[in-house]
């Protein structure tokens, strides 16, 4: 293949092909144009039309060759020259050879699919009866520009479409409105808290997962990094009667220290999609979703926080994440022991129906404050607002899929590989902390004794009185204890 030497006559011929490329662009086609000349006589011209004609073979070169054959009354185009704005693909290269085109002149190279020297060279294959001389680079920049513009615009359109499809809702799912909850979150969002959705990961199967994300930069704070220059980051997994937002007051304190905190709402909770009674999502699926979510968020070497039931999720998730988790803070673990997660959920459902069935009325807040007297009226509203009424009755029907199954062989209900991970030296450090119980959950001290028998690196944060869960002081005390421990 020879590099083209500038020729005024040939530039005018390529300009005709380039004009065809612009026609293709105006039709929403990939902007490629072609023209066939016999000497100085224009025989045919064409542009890409696969989309508009629903024809995968309707490339500019093929269409131009077909029309030239009709004009000359011969399927052999001997003595003709084909001008095309983009290096031909394998299909078009084959058509050019079969038509006996004397010379091919193209403008821009196609580094991904070009069959005239970029990816492979059909025209120089000694096994083929090739008769076509090839020259490249004529008006290369002019020919490349409409292609660059086209694909740049299409990337923007694809991004917009992806954002629009975030609104897609599966037939077996519900999407809670939770207007009061969103209103209560506004002050935090005005301080830099970001609300985001993801639904295009394979394990999500169309479900939409919501997460909260702190932005230290929005507070005028530099993002803190560790010794390996990775940003300091936390991921918080909520319990049964809550959502990712439960960690927000503490997360914003960490953000003021320059640390990033991400708080996903698991499927079936918070602002994420909820499932109807006919749908089921098991613990393993939640694990796969979070594993993909970690990859999408490009999270490396984070500190994990769990509360209540999400201890079971962490036990199954961390072995899959490996070195991406450096430590795990386990608050009030619930491990499906004799006082099982389902029994606790029944307590939570009974309490919730009595309190949150009154929604955010004064009576509902008073009932919650009777059960949790340390909470202010605004804090009561914040807790109640996380329970969408239309799905509360459905949760009990699916929670039996969300628990590990302890046995004599595996007290935690984990498989052999997971147990081997947690007993190995590569497992992250685990720190447990206890608060006075929520209306539906225990403190997790029985679970701690089981954890100490199965996990290699675990210790309780003794001497730290976290008080009642839900108090702003809980996470402040926890942070102080962890900072001192990890210093």
N, C-alpha and C positions, 0 to 999 in steps of 0.2 A: 504494500500500500504506500503510495507516494503522497507527500504533503503537497497541497495545492499551491501553485504559483499564481499570483493575482493576474486575472485577465478581465478586462472591461466587459467584453461580450458575455463571458460566463457569469460575471457578477449580475448582469441584467437578467440572465436566465434564472439564477438562484433567487433573485428578487421576486420573480413570479411564484416560485415555490414558497417563499416566505409569506407572500400575500395570502396564499392558500392556508398557511399555518394560522394566520390571524383570523381567517374565516372559521377555522376549526375552533379556535379559542372562543369566539363569539357564540358558538353553539354549545359550549360546555364540553367540548372534546379536547383531548390532549393536543396541543398546538403543533402539529407536524404537517408539512405540505410537500408535495412532489410535482415535478413537471418532466415530461418526456419531449426531447428535441431530436429531429433528424436534420443534422447540419444546423442551420439557423432557423429552421421552421419548427414552430411549436405544434406538437402533435396532440398532446393531452396534458391536463393538469388535474390534481385532486387533493383532498385533505382527509385527515382521519375522520371516520364516521362509525366506529364500533358501537358507541353508546346510542346514537340516534337511530341506527339501523338494526340494533340488536344482533350484530354480526361480528364475531370475534376476529374474522379475517379482513374486515374492512379498514385496513391500514392504508395510509396515503399512497405508498408505493404500489400496493396490489391494485388499488382502484385506478391509479394512473396507467399501469401496465395493461389492465383490462380495456380501458378506453382507447389506448394507443393501438391495441390489436384490432379493435373494431374499426378504427379510422383507417388503418393500413390494410385491413382485410387479410391479416396474417398473424398467426400466433407467435411467429418468430420476428423479433424486433431488431434484426441485424442492422448495424450501422447507427443505431440510436444511442443517445446519452440520457441517463436519468439523473436529474438534480433533485435532491431531497434534503430537507433542513436538519434531519437527525439520522445518525448512523442506523442502518437497517437492523432489524431483529433477525433471528434465524429463519422464521417463516418468509419474511420479505426477501432475505438473501437467496433462499431457494427459488423463489419466484423470479428473481432477477436473473439467476443463472439459467433457469429453464426457458426464459424469454429470449436468451441470446443477446441481451443488452451489451453493446460494445464497451461502454464506459459508465461507471457510477461515480458521481461527485456528490459528497455530502458535507454538511456544515459542522454541526456540533457532534461530539462523541457521546455515546451512551455507555457510561462506565458500568452499568448494571446489566444491560441486555444486548449490547452491541455485538453483531456477528461479522463485523468487517475489521476486526483488529483489537477491540477493547476487551471483550470477554473471550471470544474466539474469532478465528478468521476463516469463514467458509470459502472465501474466494481464493485462498492460497492452499487449500487442502489438496495434496497431490493425488488423492484417490478420486477426486471429482474431475469431470471433464469441463474445467472452468475456462471461460473465454472472456471474462469481464475484467477490464482494467479499473482499478479503484484509486480515487484521489480524495483526500479529506482536508477539512479546515477552511473551505471557502466560506467567508462571512460567518465564521464560527461564533463570534460573540453576538452578532445580530440574530443568528438562528437559536442560540441558547437563551436569550433574554425572555421570549414569550414562555418558554418552558419553565424557567425559574419563577417567573411571576405567577404562572398557572398553579404550580405546586405549592408555592407559598400561600396563595389565596385558599387553596384547597385544605391546607393544614389548619388555617384559621376557621374555615367552615366546619371541618371535622371536630375541632375543639368546641365550637358553639353547639354542634349537634350532640356531642357527648354530654355537654352541660344540660341540654334540653332533655335528653333521655334520662337524666337523673330523676325526672318527674314520673317516669314509667312506674306503674304499680301492678304487681302480679295479682291475678284473680284470687289467689288463696291468701292474700296479705291485706293488712289494714295499715293505714298511715295516720297516726294520731295527730290531731291538730294541736292540742295542749297550748292554747293561746295564753292562758294565765301564766303558765310556766315560762313561755318565751318572754312575756312581759317582765317577769321577775329576773330573767337573765340579762335584760338590756343594760343595767348598770355595769355588769361585768364586761359585756361586749364593748361598751364605750371606753373601758379601760384597757382594751387590747385583746380580750378573749375572742377567739375565732371559732365560728360554727361551720363545719364542713361535712359534705356527704360523699360517699363512694359507692358505686353499684356495678362497676364494669369489670370486677374480678371474677374469674371462672367459678370459684366456689360459692359466690354470692347468688348465682342462678337468678339474677334479676332483682334480688332484694337490695334495699338501700340501707347502708350502715352510716350512722352519724357519729362524729367525734368532736370533742372540744379540744382546742389547742391554744396554749398560752403564747404570747408574743412579747418576750422581754424587750425587744427593740422598740415596740410601741410605747413602752413605759420609759423610754430613754435610757435603758440599761443595756450594757454590752452583754452578748451571749457568752456565758462562761464555758470554758473548755477544760478537759482533763489534761493529764500529762501527755497523752497521746494525741492531743489537739482535736479530739472528738468533742462535740458539744455535750454538756451535761444534760441528760434527758431522763424523764420518768414516764412510765405508762401505768395508769391506774385502772384496775378492773373492779367494777362495782359488785355489790351483792344482790340478793333477790329483791328486796324492797326498795330499790334505789335505781340510779342511773349514773352515767359518768359525771353529771353535774354535781353530784354529792361531794366530789373532791375539789370543786372549783375554788372555794375560799382559801384552802391550803395551797392549791396550784398557783393562785395569783401571788401568794406570798413567796413561793419558790421563783416565780417569774421576776419578782422584784430583786431576787438574788442572782438573776441572770441565767436561770435554768428553765429549760423547756419541759412542759408537762402536757401529755396527751391523754385524753380520757374518753375512750370509745363507749358508746351506748351499744351493748350487745343486741343482736337481733332479738326482738321481743320486748325491748326495754327502751325507755326514754324516747328520743326522737327518731330512732331507727324504726324500720318497718316491723310490724307485729304480725303474727301468723293467726289465721282463722283456726277454728276448732278442728278442722279436717287436716290441717298441716302439722307436720312434726319436724323438729330440728333437734338433733341429738348433740351430746357434748363434743363428739369427735368433729362434727360439722362446725361448731363454734370454734374449735381449735384450728381447723383448716382455714376458716375465714380470717382469724386473727393472724395466722402465719402469713397469709397473702397480704394482709393489711400492713404488717411489719415491713414486708418487702416493698410495697408501694410507697410507704412513708420513709423508706431508706433509713430505718432505725438500726443503730449499731451500739452495742454495749450500753444498754439502758438499765435503769433501776426499776424493778417492777413492784407495784403495790397491789395487794388484793384485800378484799373484805368479804367475810361471810362465805357464801357458796363459791365465789370465784377462786377460793383456794384450790378447789377441785380442778377448775379450769387451768390454773397455773401449774398444777402438778403434771397435767397432760401436755401443756403447751411448751413449757420451758425446755424439756428434752429435745423438742423439735427445733427450737430457736438456738440452742447451744450457746455459743459465746456471745450472742447478741444480748443476753441478760447477764449482768454482772452481780446483781444481788436481788433478793426478793424479800419485801416487807409484808408479812402475813398478819392481818388484823382480824381478830375474832374468827379463826378458821372454822368452817363447817364442812366436815368430811363424810357426811352420810353415815354416822355412827348410830347406835341405837336411838338416840334422839335425832332422828333423821332429818334431812333437808325437807322432805315432804311434810313431816309432822310440823316442822317450823313454818313451812309455807302455809299450812292450814291455820296456824295461829296468826300468821301475817294476814291471810285473807279475811279471817274473822274480824281482826282488828281494823283492817282497811275498809271493810264494808260498813263497820260501825262509824268510822271517822271520815274517810274520804268519800263515802256515799253521800255525805253532806257537802261534798265538794269543798269549796273554799269559803263556805259560810262561816259566820262567827261561831256557830255551834260546833262545826267540824274542827275549827282551830282550837276551841276550848277543850274538846275531847282529846286531841293530840297533846295539848299542854298538860292535861291531867295525867296522861301516861308518861310524858317527858317534861316535867315541870321546869327544867332548866331552859327550855326553848322560849324565845320571844315569839310574839304573834307573827312577825315577818318570817322567822325561821320555820314556824309551823306551816305557814303558807307555802314556803319553799319546798318543804318535804312533801306536803300533800299534792302539790302541783305536778310532781313527778309520776303520779299514778293516773294514767288515762283510764277513765271508768269503762269505756267500751271494750277494753281488753282484759280487765282484771279477772273476770270470771273465766277467761280462757286459759290463763296461765297455769292453773293447777292441772289442767289436762295434758300439758306438754312438759311439765317439770320432771316427770318420771324418766324422760329421755336425757335429762341434763345432769345426771349424777353418776359418779363412779360406783362400782359394785364391789364393796369390800368382801374378802373371803379369808378363810384360814390361811391360805397360801399367800395372799396379798392383802394385808390389812388396809391398804390405801385403795385397793381396787385397780392398781396399775398393772400393765403387762411387764414381762421380763425385761425388755429393753429399757423401759422407763425406770424400773427399779434399779437396773444396773447403772443408769446415768446418775440417779440421785445418790447412789452409794459410792460414786467415783470421785476422784480428786478434781475433776473438771466441773462438777456441779457448782452453781453459785452459792454464796453464803445466804442463809435464810435467817431472818430476824422476825420473831413473833411479838405481837403487842396485843394487849387486852383492854377493852373498854367495858363499862357497865352496859348490860345488854339492851339492845333495842327491844321493842315490844314483841318481836317475832324471832329473835335470834339469841343464842347463848353466847357466853364469853369465849368459848372455844378452848378452855383449859384441858378438857378431856382429850380433845383432838391434838393438842400440843404434845401430850405424852405419847400418842401414837406416832406423831411426826418424828419425835426424838429417836424412836426405835428404828425408823426407816431412812431417815435422811442423815447424811454424813456431817454436814456443816450447818448446824442450827443452834440458835440460842435465843432465849427470851430476853426482852428488854426489861429486866427486873429493875425495880426501884423507880419506874416511871408510872405515875398514876395518871392515866389518860382521862379518867372521869367518864362522864356520859357522852356517848357517841352523838355527834350533832353539835356539840359545843364548839365554838371557834377555837377554844383553847386546846382541844384534842390534838389537832394537827400541829399546832405550835409546839406543844410538849413533845410530840412524836419527832418533829424536825430537830429539836434541840438534842433529843436523845440520840438520833441517828447521826447528827453532825459530830457529836462527841465520840460516838462509837467508830465512825469511819474516818476520823481525823488522822 
